[in-house]
Amino acid sequence: MLSRRRRRARAGAADRAAVPERSRFAVRDLLSEAVAGVVQRPARSVLTSLGTVLGVGAFISVLGLTGSAASQIDARFNRLTATEVTVEDTGGNDADRVPLAFPDDADSAMGRVNGVEAAGVHWRVRLAPGESVRSTPAEGANGSVSRTSVVAASPGVLSAARPHFVQGRGYDRFHESRNQTVAVIGSATASRLGITTLRTQPAVFIGDTAFTVIGVFDDVERKPDLLLSIIVPRTTAEEIWGPPRDERAKMLISTRLGAATQVADQAAIALRPDHPEYLRAIPPPAPKALRDDVGSDLGQLFLLLSIVCLFVGAVGIANTTLIAVMERTGEIGLRRSLGARARHITWQFLTESAALGLFGGMAGTSLGTLVVVGVCLRNEWTPVIDLTTLASAPAIGLLTGLLAGLYPSWRASRIQPVEALRR
């Protein structure tokens, strides 16, 4: 009885030994095969990954440049726009509208408000028909005629606008208190009027009134329209042409950083405590909305471009992988005949396409980073690149390669060993 059981046990062990063990594909071998498949055809691999490189590079570039531009917008906004408040003269209701709601001491009144650096009232002067700006007493005689606009402004406007004078200086409260006929002009206006130096005390004629030019400036930090205007004291303009008619007066206020909202809330009461409804203060807009608008417009355009490049890259990887499957049909048949299973073939070609996508993603990340840094250095910006973006970019290339290799890998796994070896 015992011998019979032993004979059966030995027969079962022999049967189990006769069954071949299923083949296995180690991860290490899979990766080495994928790298070898990519390295053996370097030129083809580079050209195949080019679309992925451009797509990922565009992705990094657009996000990096958008972030860097947004930071520059914030910085410039904080320096200028965030410290500028405009007060408009509404004049009250239609029934009892006043021609000029700003008081005579508007500059001093706003200067007493905490956070205000400089403030001044201004408006565009409406000249009578036939009046013009010229450099000679008689129109058209030995001088150039200019249709330059005339702006009446208190001295505080010059302090708030911060013009850069190349000759002379701006007028002050002394000139305004005595209604002196002086003017400051931009360098472009001075060139058109033929004024090259202030040593001869040149004058410009507005209508029949001569204004001595005491300052020429070539740039302003605020109100760039002043560069093409002739600026005269407010009191002198009121004496000659009267209060503003068609265009209501405004006040330009320069504040310290962070005080603009508070100054806007207090401006109307500080200027006209008896009738604050005559004035309306306009605080600076929110910088976040400005940054988001610029970033959105720029981002949508370039993200679309990066998606197109990634699609082209995916098509290139799929095409190359499919051609590789056709070229390596004999190799596939040999592997299958030696015990490789269908899923082993699938993983082999899928890993090769993923490796192409990963290499393209890494190269695109480097290229995009260099583009962002180069543009920022050229424009003297601070490069801003999110670390999450840098980490996700190679993953995007890897995902592109995986998706592109799905069909070629599946097709390779469907090749039968006998048919492959016949070719």
Residue pairs with C-beta under 8 A, 6 or more apart in sequence:
20 339
22 339
22 341
23 338
23 339
23 340
23 341
23 344
25 340
25 344
25 347
25 348
30 347
30 348
30 351
31 351
33 348
33 351
33 352
34 348
34 351
34 352
34 354
34 355
35 355
37 324
37 348
37 352
37 355
38 45
38 352
38 355
38 356
38 359
39 45
44 320
45 356
45 359
47 316
48 316
48 317
48 320
48 356
49 313
49 316
49 317
49 356
49 357
49 359
49 360
49 363
50 313
50 316
50 360
51 309
51 310
51 311
51 312
51 313
51 314
51 315
51 316
51 317
51 360
52 309
52 310
52 313
52 314
52 316
52 317
52 356
52 357
52 360
52 361
52 364
52 397
52 400
52 401
53 313
53 360
53 363
53 364
53 367
54 309
54 312
54 313
54 364
55 306
55 307
55 308
55 309
55 310
55 311
55 312
55 313
55 364
55 396
55 397
55 400
56 306
56 310
56 360
56 361
56 363
56 364
56 365
56 367
56 368
56 393
56 394
56 396
56 397
57 363
57 364
57 365
57 367
57 368
57 371
58 302
58 305
58 306
58 309
58 364
58 368
59 303
59 306
59 310
59 364
59 368
59 389
59 393
59 396
60 364
60 365
60 367
60 368
60 369
60 371
60 372
60 385
60 389
60 390
60 393
61 302
61 368
61 371
61 372
62 298
62 299
62 302
62 303
62 305
62 306
63 299
63 385
63 386
63 389
64 368
64 369
64 371
64 372
64 383
64 384
64 385
64 389
65 298
65 302
65 371
65 372
65 375
66 295
66 298
66 299
66 302
67 295
67 384
67 385
67 386
68 372
68 375
68 376
68 381
68 382
68 383
68 384
68 385
69 294
69 295
69 298
69 381
70 291
70 294
70 295
70 384
71 381
71 382
71 384
72 381
72 382
73 287
73 290
73 291
73 294
74 287
74 291
77 284
77 287
77 290
78 257
78 287
79 257
80 221
80 222
81 284
81 285
81 287
82 257
82 258
82 260
82 284
82 287
83 117
83 254
83 255
83 256
83 257
83 259
83 260
83 284
84 160
84 222
84 252
84 253
84 254
84 255
84 260
84 284
85 253
85 255
85 260
85 263
85 264
85 267
85 281
85 282
85 283
85 284
86 250
86 251
86 252
86 253
86 281
86 282
87 250
87 251
87 253
87 267
87 268
87 271
87 279
87 280
87 281
87 282
88 248
88 250
88 279
88 280
88 281
88 282
89 100
89 101
89 102
89 244
89 248
89 249
89 250
89 251
89 278
89 279
90 101
90 248
90 277
90 278
90 279
90 280
91 97
91 98
91 99
91 101
91 248
91 278
92 98
92 101
92 275
92 277
92 278
98 278
99 242
99 243
99 244
99 245
100 238
100 243
100 244
100 249
101 249
101 271
101 272
101 275
101 278
101 279
102 121
102 249
102 251
102 271
102 279
103 109
103 271
103 272
106 119
106 120
106 121
106 154
106 156
106 251
106 271
107 119
107 120
107 121
107 154
107 155
107 156
107 173
109 270
109 271
110 116
110 119
110 156
110 251
110 253
110 267
110 270
110 271
111 118
111 119
111 156
112 270
113 263
113 266
113 267
113 270
114 259
114 262
115 255
115 256
115 258
115 259
115 260
115 262
115 263
116 253
116 254
116 255
116 256
116 259
116 263
117 159
117 160
117 254
117 255
117 256
118 156
118 159
118 160
118 253
118 254
119 156
119 160
119 251
119 252
119 253
119 254
120 153
120 154
120 155
120 156
120 157
120 158
120 159
120 160
120 251
120 252
121 153
121 154
121 156
121 157
121 234
121 249
121 250
121 251
122 151
122 152
122 153
122 154
122 157
122 234
122 249
122 250
122 251
122 252
123 151
123 152
123 244
123 247
123 248
123 249
123 250
124 149
124 150
124 151
124 152
124 244
124 247
125 149
125 150
125 151
125 152
125 232
125 237
125 241
125 244
126 241
126 244
126 245
126 246
126 247
127 150
127 206
127 207
127 241
128 207
131 206
131 207
132 139
132 145
132 146
132 147
132 207
133 145
133 146
133 147
133 148
133 150
133 193
133 204
133 205
133 206
133 230
134 143
134 144
134 145
134 146
134 193
134 204
134 205
135 143
135 144
135 146
135 193
135 194
135 195
135 202
135 203
135 204
135 205
136 142
136 143
136 205
137 205
137 210
139 145
143 193
143 194
144 192
144 193
144 194
146 189
146 192
146 193
148 185
148 189
148 192
148 193
148 228
148 229
148 230
149 228
149 229
149 230
150 206
150 229
150 230
150 232
150 237
151 226
151 229
151 230
151 231
151 232
152 231
152 232
152 233
152 234
152 236
152 237
152 238
152 241
152 244
153 231
153 232
153 233
153 234
154 176
154 233
154 234
155 170
155 171
155 172
155 173
155 175
155 176
155 233
156 252
157 223
157 231
157 252
158 170
158 171
158 184
158 231
159 254
160 222
160 252
160 253
160 254
161 220
161 221
161 222
161 223
161 226
161 252
162 220
162 221
162 222
162 254
163 170
163 184
163 215
163 217
163 219
163 220
163 226
164 217
164 218
164 219
164 220
165 184
165 215
165 216
165 217
166 187
166 216
166 217
166 218
167 197
167 198
167 215
167 216
168 184
168 198
168 213
168 214
168 215
168 216
169 214
169 215
170 184
170 214
170 215
170 217
171 180
171 182
171 184
171 214
171 215
171 233
175 182
175 233
176 233
176 234
176 235
176 236
177 235
179 233
179 235
179 236
179 239
180 233
180 236
181 209
181 210
181 211
181 212
181 232
181 236
182 211
182 212
182 213
182 214
182 232
182 233
182 236
183 204
183 211
183 212
183 213
183 214
183 230
183 231
183 232
184 213
184 214
184 215
184 216
184 217
184 230
184 231
185 193
185 195
185 204
185 213
185 215
185 216
185 217
185 229
185 230
185 231
186 216
186 217
186 218
186 226
186 227
186 228
186 229
187 216
187 217
187 218
187 227
188 227
188 228
189 227
189 228
189 229
189 230
190 196
190 213
190 216
193 204
195 202
195 204
195 213
195 216
198 213
198 214
198 215
198 216
201 212
201 213
202 212
202 213
203 210
203 211
203 212
203 213
204 210
204 211
204 213
204 230
205 211
206 230
206 232
209 240
211 230
211 232
217 227
218 227
219 227
220 226
220 227
222 252
222 254
223 252
243 249
251 267
251 271
253 263
253 267
255 263
260 283
260 284
261 283
263 281
264 281
264 282
264 283
265 281
267 279
267 281
268 276
268 277
268 278
268 279
268 280
268 281
269 276
271 279
272 278
272 279
310 396
310 400
313 357
313 360
313 400
313 404
314 400
314 401
314 403
314 404
315 404
316 404
317 353
317 356
317 357
317 400
317 401
317 404
317 405
318 353
318 404
318 405
318 407
318 408
320 356
321 349
321 352
321 353
321 356
321 404
321 405
321 408
321 409
322 407
322 408
322 411
324 349
324 352
324 408
325 332
325 349
325 408
325 411
325 412
325 415
329 415
329 420
329 423
330 420
330 421
330 423
332 345
332 412
332 415
332 420
333 415
333 416
333 417
333 418
333 419
333 420
333 421
333 423
334 420
334 421
335 344
335 345
336 342
336 345
336 415
336 416
336 417
336 420
337 417
337 421
342 413
342 414
343 413
345 409
345 412
345 413
345 415
346 409
346 410
346 412
346 413
347 409
348 409
348 412
349 405
349 408
349 409
349 412
350 402
350 405
350 406
350 409
352 405
353 401
353 402
353 404
353 405
353 408
353 409
354 398
354 401
354 402
354 405
355 401
356 401
357 397
357 398
357 399
357 400
357 401
357 402
357 404
358 394
358 397
358 398
358 401
359 397
360 397
360 400
360 401
361 393
361 394
361 395
361 396
361 397
361 398
361 400
362 394
362 397
364 393
364 397
365 390
365 393
365 394
368 393
369 385
369 390
372 383
372 385
373 383
375 381
376 382
376 383
377 383
